[in-house]
Amino acid sequence: MEKRRHFTRPVLALGLTAALLVTFAACGGTKTAVRSPQPTDDGPRRILWVLPLVDQARADPQAASRTLQGLLDRLQRSAHAVIRRTPEDLELRDDPRSGKCGIVTDPRWIEEARRRGVDTLVSWFLPPPDIRDTKAGVWPLRTPRRTYRFSVAMNLVDVTLGIVLDSRVETVEAVMDPGAISGLSAQEAFRKASARALPELLDRLARAISRGLRKNPWSGLILQAGPEEVTLGCGRENGVREGDRFEVFSWAEQVRAYGGRTLHIMGEKKGVITVFEVRKNRCLARPLEGGPFEKGQWVRYKS
């Protein structure tokens, strides 16, 4: 497994301009794929969109849809997120750069996720496999074989803060004996190899996403602030309970990064707030210590 390092870029503006994997396509209506979360000591759950697979391998016309469902099935029991399908009314718009570097594009996904109360995205990209013909064994008894090397690149993105939480590539090889693909067309052999490799690839990807969610519990921003109460963008859907506490932090000075991007660095702790009213996807909290509290300050769950 190859892991790529990433930078984080908490932003308060509407657009997410950091490079992400290609995140376009739509499949199915907006539905919760798992039951509502039960509160635990881990704090609020993330509301997660697993975006449809950008499938440039193109095993067959239905492969991307089946692969998406396979990943959703594997994430059903996640204790750290509520999994939603992406809505069918968002337009697919591919990017010619995606075949070269798997990076991105359409900020409409980010805006639409925010608008629909989704705080986390999984975008993933399946390029064409690397196919190699080799021989195995000891001469003169070496036998030919064909190896299909499948890789999936994935980004786990915090939509609210504009942070790439995790970015990685998972790889699985399917070694095909000549007898198994004898008489098959190149496309048929490819489909047979993908059917062998994809289950393990999806298992690895689901574990990686689950680890990323576990290591990065929900955090967000103060949406509204007054002297007696503040509004947060998490609620009953996230598993928030009355009495939950959150730490509040300011933002330090902006830092100009390579490529002209602006990084917002977390500043000092401003205080603690406690929830007194829980709604569907919002909650109200009152100051417990510290302050003053302002719109746009960063909050995280305090166990």
Secondary structure as UniProt FT lines:
FT   STRAND          2..3
FT   TURN            41..42
FT   STRAND          46..50
FT   STRAND          54..55
FT   TURN            61..62
FT   HELIX           63..75
FT   TURN            76..77
FT   STRAND          81..84
FT   TURN            88..89
FT   TURN            96..97
FT   HELIX           98..101
FT   HELIX           108..115
FT   TURN            116..117
FT   STRAND          120..126
FT   STRAND          130..136
FT   TURN            139..140
FT   STRAND          143..158
FT   TURN            159..162
FT   STRAND          163..176
FT   HELIX           178..181
FT   TURN            182..183
FT   HELIX           186..215
FT   STRAND          219..225
FT   STRAND          230..232
FT   HELIX           236..238
FT   TURN            242..243
FT   STRAND          245..256
FT   HELIX           258..260
FT   STRAND          262..278
FT   STRAND          283..290
FT   TURN            295..296
FT   STRAND          298..302
//
